Amino acid sequence: MAAHQQSTQDWWRDRRQDFTLYASQLVVQEASRGDQSAAQLRLAEINKLELLDTTDEVLFLAKTLIDNTLIPQGASEDAVHIAVATVNGIDYLLTWNLKHIANATLRGRVEAQCRAEGYEPPIICTPEELMEEM
């Protein structure tokens, strides 16, 4: 956990300026959880980003990912994260969720389903994977 936190901090310090960053209201909700002082720091950064809408199109794609058993029903928020990025044409979906989002065994099937619905999915990766050799 500490290593992931450090990698994330390194990415925000060294790489964030190389990308246009977006978030969603769901990210705001998740960032609000936990230790309040840490949540305030997270929210201060997120408030600088453009928020992408969770449209009917997004909800339909998320439901499709769940209905096709790519994302479990109990992880519907994970399906929404993928769908928000996909529907909005985002290039990269950065996450530490290795169970349902940045999961190498699911990634190909999730991408195929997004393409079958007419979308080009984002590259789903961790901050470490999106670091450039310095």
BAMI-728160 format. One line per 2 residues: number of its first residue (from 1); their letters; for each residue y, x, z of N, C-alpha, C, O, CB. Coordinates in steps of 0.2 Angstrom, whole numbers, m for minus. Glycine has a CB too. Example, Ala and Ser with C-alpha at 12.3 -4.5 7.8 and 13.67 -1.06 7.14 Angstrom:
residues 2
1 = as = m28:66:39:m22:62:39:m16:66:39:m17:71:42:m22:57:45 | m11:64:35:m5:68:36:0:64:39:6:67:40:m3:70:29 .
end
This chain:
residues 134
1 = ma = m6:4:0:0:0:0:6:4:0:11:3:m4:0:m5:6 | 6:9:4:12:14:5:13:18:m2:19:19:m4:11:19:11 .
3 = ah = 8:20:m5:8:23:m11:11:19:m17:15:21:m21:1:26:m14 | 9:12:m17:12:7:m22:19:6:m20:23:6:m25:8:1:m21 .
5 = qq = 21:6:m14:28:5:m13:32:11:m15:38:10:m18:29:4:m5 | 30:17:m14:33:23:m16:34:23:m24:39:25:m26:30:29:m13 .
7 = st = 28:21:m27:28:21:m34:33:16:m37:37:17:m42:21:20:m37 | 34:10:m34:39:5:m36:46:8:m35:50:7:m39:37:m1:m32 .
9 = qd = 47:11:m29:54:14:m28:55:19:m33:61:20:m35:54:17:m21 | 50:23:m34:52:29:m39:53:26:m46:58:28:m50:45:33:m40 .
11 = ww = 50:20:m48:51:17:m54:58:14:m55:62:15:m60:46:11:m56 | 60:11:m49:67:8:m49:72:13:m49:77:12:m52:67:3:m43 .
13 = rd = 71:19:m46:76:24:m46:76:28:m53:81:29:m56:74:29:m41 | 70:29:m56:70:33:m62:69:30:m69:71:33:m74:64:38:m61 .
15 = rr = 67:24:m69:65:20:m75:69:14:m76:70:12:m82:58:19:m76 | 71:10:m71:74:4:m72:80:4:m77:80:m1:m81:76:1:m66 .
17 = qd = 83:9:m78:89:9:m82:87:9:m90:91:8:m94:94:15:m81 | 81:11:m91:78:11:m98:76:4:m100:73:4:m106:72:16:m98 .
19 = ft = 76:m1:m96:74:m8:m98:79:m13:m96:83:m12:m92:67:m9:m95 | 79:m19:m100:82:m25:m98:77:m28:m93:72:m30:m96:85:m29:m104 .
21 = ly = 79:m30:m87:75:m33:m82:76:m40:m82:82:m42:m82:76:m29:m76 | 71:m44:m81:71:m51:m80:67:m53:m74:62:m49:m72:69:m55:m86 .
23 = as = 68:m59:m71:64:m61:m66:63:m69:m67:66:m71:m71:66:m59:m58 | 60:m72:m62:59:m79:m63:61:m82:m56:61:m78:m51:52:m82:m65 .
25 = ql = 61:m89:m55:62:m92:m49:56:m91:m44:57:m90:m38:64:m99:m49 | 51:m90:m47:44:m89:m44:45:m82:m40:42:m81:m35:38:m89:m48 .
27 = vv = 47:m77:m44:48:m70:m41:53:m71:m35:52:m67:m30:51:m65:m46 | 58:m74:m36:63:m75:m30:60:m78:m24:61:m76:m19:69:m80:m32 .
29 = qe = 56:m83:m25:52:m86:m20:47:m81:m16:47:m81:m10:48:m92:m22 | 44:m78:m20:39:m73:m18:43:m67:m14:40:m65:m9:35:m70:m23 .
31 = as = 48:m65:m17:52:m59:m14:55:m62:m7:57:m57:m3:57:m57:m18 | 56:m68:m6:59:m71:0:54:m71:6:56:m71:12:61:m78:m1 .
33 = rg = 48:m70:4:43:m70:10:42:m63:14:45:m58:11:36:m72:7 | 39:m64:19:38:m58:23:44:m56:28:48:m60:29:37:m52:19 .
35 = dq = 44:m50:29:49:m47:34:56:m48:31:58:m47:25:49:m39:35 | 61:m51:35:67:m54:32:72:m48:30:75:m49:25:70:m58:38 .
37 = sa = 72:m43:34:76:m37:32:74:m34:25:78:m32:21:77:m32:37 | 67:m33:24:65:m31:18:66:m36:12:67:m34:6:57:m29:18 .
39 = aq = 65:m43:14:66:m48:9:73:m48:6:75:m49:1:64:m55:12 | 78:m47:11:85:m47:9:86:m41:4:90:m42:m1:90:m46:15 .
41 = lr = 83:m35:5:84:m29:1:81:m31:m6:84:m30:m11:81:m23:3 | 75:m34:m6:72:m36:m13:77:m41:m16:78:m41:m22:65:m39:m12 .
43 = la = 79:m46:m13:83:m51:m16:90:m49:m18:92:m51:m24:84:m57:m11 | 92:m44:m15:99:m41:m17:98:m38:m24:102:m38:m29:101:m35:m13 .
45 = ei = 92:m35:m26:91:m32:m32:89:m37:m37:91:m37:m43:85:m27:m32 | 85:m42:m35:83:m48:m40:89:m52:m42:89:m54:m48:78:m52:m37 .
47 = nk = 94:m53:m37:100:m57:m39:104:m54:m45:108:m57:m47:104:m57:m33 | 103:m47:m46:106:m44:m52:103:m45:m59:106:m44:m64:107:m36:m50 .
49 = le = 97:m48:m58:93:m49:m65:94:m57:m67:96:m61:m64:86:m48:m63 | 93:m57:m74:93:m64:m77:87:m67:m75:82:m64:m75:94:m63:m85 .
51 = ll = 87:m74:m73:81:m77:m71:79:m81:m77:83:m85:m81:83:m82:m65 | 73:m81:m79:70:m84:m84:67:m91:m82:65:m92:m76:64:m80:m87 .
53 = dt = 68:m96:m86:66:m103:m84:59:m104:m84:55:m101:m88:70:m108:m88 | 56:m108:m80:49:m111:m80:50:m118:m83:50:m123:m80:46:m111:m72 .
55 = td = 49:m117:m90:49:m123:m94:43:m127:m95:38:m125:m92:52:m121:m101 | 43:m133:m98:37:m136:m99:32:m132:m103:26:m132:m102:38:m143:m103 .
57 = ev = 35:m128:m108:31:m124:m112:27:m118:m108:21:m117:m109:35:m120:m117 | 31:m116:m103:28:m111:m98:22:m114:m94:17:m111:m93:33:m108:m93 .
59 = lf = 23:m120:m92:18:m123:m87:12:m125:m91:7:m125:m89:21:m130:m84 | 13:m127:m98:8:m129:m102:3:m122:m103:m3:m123:m103:10:m131:m109 .
61 = la = 6:m117:m105:3:m110:m106:m1:m108:m99:m7:m106:m99:7:m105:m108 | 2:m109:m94:m1:m107:m87:m7:m112:m86:m12:m109:m84:4:m108:m81 .
63 = kt = m6:m118:m87:m12:m123:m87:m18:m121:m91:m23:m122:m89:m10:m130:m88 | m16:m119:m97:m21:m117:m102:m25:m111:m100:m31:m110:m100:m18:m115:m109 .
65 = li = m21:m106:m97:m25:m100:m94:m29:m102:m88:m35:m99:m88:m19:m95:m91 | m27:m107:m84:m32:m109:m79:m37:m113:m82:m43:m112:m80:m27:m114:m74 .
67 = dn = m36:m118:m86:m41:m122:m89:m47:m119:m92:m52:m121:m93:m38:m127:m94 | m45:m113:m95:m50:m109:m99:m53:m103:m94:m56:m99:m97:m46:m105:m105 .
69 = tl = m52:m104:m88:m55:m100:m82:m53:m93:m83:m57:m89:m81:m63:m101:m82 | m47:m92:m86:m45:m85:m86:m42:m83:m79:m42:m77:m77:m40:m84:m92 .
71 = ip = m38:m88:m76:m35:m87:m70:m37:m93:m66:m38:m98:m68:m27:m87:m71 | m40:m91:m59:m42:m96:m55:m37:m102:m53:m31:m100:m53:m45:m93:m49 .
73 = qg = m39:m108:m52:m34:m113:m50:m30:m111:m44:m25:m113:m43:m38:m119:m49 | m34:m108:m39:m30:m105:m33:m25:m100:m34:m21:m98:m29:m35:m103:m28 .
75 = as = m25:m97:m40:m20:m92:m42:m15:m94:m47:m13:m91:m52:m24:m85:m44 | m13:m101:m47:m9:m104:m52:m2:m100:m53:0:m100:m58:m8:m111:m50 .
77 = ed = 0:m97:m47:7:m94:m48:6:m87:m52:10:m86:m56:9:m91:m41 | 0:m84:m52:m1:m79:m56:m1:m81:m64:1:m77:m68:m8:m75:m55 .
79 = av = m4:m87:m65:m4:m89:m72:3:m91:m74:5:m89:m80:m8:m96:m72 | 7:m93:m69:14:m94:m71:18:m88:m73:22:m88:m77:18:m98:m65 .
81 = hi = 17:m83:m69:20:m76:m70:18:m74:m77:23:m72:m81:18:m71:m65 | 12:m74:m79:10:m72:m86:13:m77:m91:16:m74:m96:2:m72:m87 .
83 = av = 13:m83:m90:16:m88:m95:24:m87:m95:26:m88:m101:14:m95:m93 | 27:m86:m90:35:m85:m90:36:m79:m95:40:m80:m99:38:m84:m83 .
85 = at = 33:m73:m94:34:m67:m98:32:m69:m105:36:m66:m109:30:m62:m95 | 26:m72:m106:24:m73:m113:28:m77:m117:31:m76:m122:17:m76:m113 .
87 = vn = 30:m83:m114:34:m88:m118:41:m85:m119:44:m87:m124:35:m95:m114 | 44:m81:m115:50:m78:m116:50:m72:m120:56:m69:m121:54:m77:m109 .
89 = gi = 45:m70:m122:44:m64:m127:46:m58:m123:49:m53:m126:49:m65:m132 | 44:m57:m117:46:m51:m113:41:m46:m115:35:m47:m116:45:m52:m105 .
91 = dy = 43:m39:m116:39:m34:m118:34:m32:m113:28:m30:m115:43:m28:m120 | 36:m31:m107:32:m29:m101:32:m33:m95:37:m36:m94:34:m22:m99 .
93 = ll = 26:m34:m92:25:m38:m86:23:m33:m81:17:m31:m81:21:m44:m86 | 28:m31:m76:26:m26:m72:24:m29:m65:27:m34:m62:33:m22:m70 .
95 = tw = 18:m27:m63:15:m30:m57:11:m25:m53:8:m21:m56:12:m36:m59 | 10:m27:m47:4:m24:m43:m1:m28:m42:m6:m27:m38:7:m21:m36 .
97 = nl = m1:m34:m45:m7:m39:m44:m12:m37:m48:m13:m39:m54:m4:m46:m45 | m17:m33:m45:m23:m31:m49:m29:m36:m49:m33:m35:m53:m25:m24:m46 .
99 = kh = m28:m41:m46:m34:m46:m45:m34:m50:m51:m39:m51:m55:m33:m50:m39 | m28:m53:m53:m28:m58:m58:m23:m57:m64:m23:m60:m69:m26:m65:m55 .
101 = ia = m18:m52:m63:m13:m51:m68:m15:m44:m72:m16:m44:m77:m6:m51:m65 | m14:m39:m68:m15:m32:m71:m22:m30:m70:m24:m25:m67:m10:m27:m68 .
103 = na = m27:m34:m73:m34:m33:m72:m37:m32:m79:m37:m36:m83:m37:m40:m69 | m40:m26:m79:m42:m23:m86:m48:m28:m88:m48:m28:m94:m45:m16:m85 .
105 = tl = m52:m31:m84:m57:m35:m87:m55:m42:m89:m59:m45:m93:m62:m36:m81 | m49:m44:m87:m47:m50:m89:m41:m50:m95:m40:m54:m98:m44:m54:m83 .
107 = rg = m38:m44:m95:m32:m43:m99:m33:m45:m106:m29:m49:m109:m30:m36:m99 | m39:m43:m109:m40:m44:m116:m41:m52:m118:m39:m54:m123:m46:m41:m119 .
109 = rv = m44:m55:m113:m45:m62:m114:m39:m66:m113:m38:m71:m116:m51:m65:m109 | m35:m64:m108:m28:m67:m107:m24:m66:m113:m21:m71:m115:m25:m64:m101 .
111 = ea = m24:m60:m116:m20:m59:m122:m22:m63:m128:m18:m66:m131:m20:m52:m124 | m29:m64:m129:m32:m68:m134:m30:m75:m133:m28:m78:m138:m39:m67:m134 .
113 = qc = m30:m78:m127:m28:m85:m126:m21:m86:m128:m19:m91:m131:m30:m87:m119 | m16:m81:m126:m9:m82:m127:m8:m82:m135:m4:m86:m137:m5:m76:m124 .
115 = ra = m12:m77:m138:m11:m77:m145:m14:m83:m149:m11:m86:m154:m15:m71:m148 | m19:m86:m146:m22:m92:m149:m17:m98:m148:m17:m103:m152:m28:m94:m145 .
117 = eg = m12:m98:m143:m7:m103:m142:m1:m101:m146:4:m105:m145:m6:m103:m134 | m1:m96:m149:5:m94:m154:10:m89:m151:16:m89:m153:8:m100:m155 .
119 = ye = 8:m86:m146:13:m81:m142:10:m74:m143:4:m73:m143:14:m83:m135 | 14:m69:m143:13:m62:m142:13:m61:m134:19:m61:m132:17:m57:m146 .
121 = pp = 8:m59:m131:9:m58:m124:12:m51:m122:12:m47:m126:2:m58:m120 | 15:m50:m116:18:m44:m114:12:m39:m113:7:m41:m112:22:m45:m108 .
123 = ii = 14:m33:m112:10:m28:m110:10:m28:m102:16:m28:m99:12:m20:m112 | 5:m29:m99:4:m30:m92:2:m24:m89:m3:m21:m91:m1:m36:m90 .
125 = ct = 6:m21:m84:5:m15:m82:8:m14:m75:12:m18:m72:8:m9:m86 | 6:m9:m71:9:m7:m65:15:m2:m66:16:0:m71:4:m4:m60 .
127 = pe = 19:m1:m61:25:3:m61:22:10:m63:26:14:m67:29:4:m55 | 17:12:m60:14:19:m62:13:20:m69:14:25:m72:8:20:m58 .
129 = el = 10:15:m72:8:15:m80:15:15:m84:14:17:m90:4:9:m81 | 20:13:m81:26:13:m85:31:18:m83:37:18:m85:30:6:m84 .
131 = me = 29:23:m80:32:29:m78:32:34:m84:26:34:m87:30:32:m72 | 37:37:m86:37:42:m91:36:49:m88:39:50:m82:43:42:m96 .
133 = em = 33:54:m91:32:61:m88:39:63:m88:43:64:m93:28:65:m93 | 41:66:m82:48:68:m81:48:76:m82:53:79:m82:51:67:m74 .
end
